[in-house]
Amino acid sequence: MDQGTLQGIGTVLTLIAFLGVCWWAYSGRNKKGFEEASKLPFADEQSPSREDERSSSQEDEQPTSQQKDK
């Protein structure tokens, strides 16, 4: 085997690997997992309504002046 044959075999193997990854990525059974993964960057963000609820719950947790006196 000369260098050209080995390069040709390497190219064919790389092409097969590439096509396999493409087939895996676009197969229908992975769609749900990929949709969930696509939403991960936004998981830490809070909607305005949640922020309002959060700030009101934090206010409820802070002791009032009457509770401090006791």
N, C-alpha and C positions, 0 to 999 in steps of 0.2 A: 504494500500500500504506500502510495506516495502522499505528499502533503496535500495535493489537490483533492484526492479522494477523501482524506480525513476532513478537510474543510467542507466538502460537499455533504458528508454524513452529519457533521456538526450543524450545518445549515438546515438540513431536513429535520433533525431532532429538535432544533430550536423552533422551527415552523410548527411541528406537531405540538410542542409544549404551548406555544402561543395560541394555537387553535383550540387546544384543550382548556386553557384559561378563559378564552372568549366564550366557549360553549358553557362552561361552568357559571360564568358571570351572568349570562343572558338566559339561563334556563329558568323556567317558570317556578320551580320549587324553591328557589332562593329569593324570590321577590319580596316576601314578607320580611325576611331577615334584613335585606338591604334597605327596605323602607324604614324599618325601625332604626337601623344604623344611621340612616341619613338624617334622622331627627335628633341624634345625640348632641350635636353642637348647640342645639337650642334648649336642651334639657335644664340648664342652669338658669335660663332667663325666666322671669316671672311676668305674668300678664298684669296689667294695671289693677284688675279686680283683686288679684291675689295680694298685691302689694298693699292695697287698702285694708284687706282683712288682716294682713300681717301687722301693719302699724297699729290697728285697733286692738289686736290681741296683745301686743307689747305694752300698750297703754294700760290694759287691764291687769297685766302682771306687775306693773310698777306699784309699789305701796303708796297709798294716799297718806296725807298728813295725819288722818285719824288712826290709821294702822301703825304709823310710826310711833305715836304717843303711847300705845298700849304696851 
